[in-house]
Amino acid sequence: MAEELSLILRASRYQDASKIVTFFSREGGLRTGFARGATARDNRFGASLEPVTLCRIVGRGGGPRSLYRIHHASILDPYRRIHADYNRLSWAGLLVRFLLGVLPPDHPEPPLFSLASEALSLIEGERDPPAQTWLSFAREGLSLLGYRPASPVCARCHRIPSGERIHFRPSDGTVLCRGCLGGEGKAGLETSSDILEWLSGGGEGFGLSGGRVAEAMALVDRLIGEHVNGWIPVASVPFLPDERR
Ligand SMILES: [Zn+2]
């Protein structure tokens, strides 16, 4: 039986004493498994299968034909501080939502797995503000999935904008400088060229002050929204208290 390092993303009770668990396995990618006798609280098996837990899962099956059966699970990191703090849990939940949205079933993505578990450790430790952790995670995650936008160049005059307002169309990555915008501004969003530059992999990031974080978040939201059906933008999630300030 294979042993898989896994992040639990979602779990629901099934009948009286079992659970259906969706988890991100480093070795197997996104899996949904059946855990007999794993209802939480009263047993360690169940506790190890709570959402936002890093554990080692032993099971078998999976793939399009057969249900994965979880036989054993042991906790490696319960992320205690995340579970004890509603703010941390909300940010961790955003990361979980991202993974559930972008991962295809049964397809290993080890670099994304590492990125996600590192981001959860950062939220757990809170050395950085969670908003910054989220932005870095989303930037690297989009890049690993092949959704990194190109470094900004105006599609019309071919000028490289620097520190100025630009217009960006997330559906195809088109950038227009303000001078070239004309009447075509409807399909995209206005942002600043250095935020797009940062998202494309350049630059050293940007200050966390003021509206910059909100703007970077809006841009990241739009990009994720291009690839994840029903993505709810961070800006419209009212329970994330300590961002955008
Ligand atoms: Zn231009």
Residues whose N, C-alpha, C, O or C-beta is under 5 A from the ligand:
A	BS01	ZN	C154 R156 C157 C177 C180
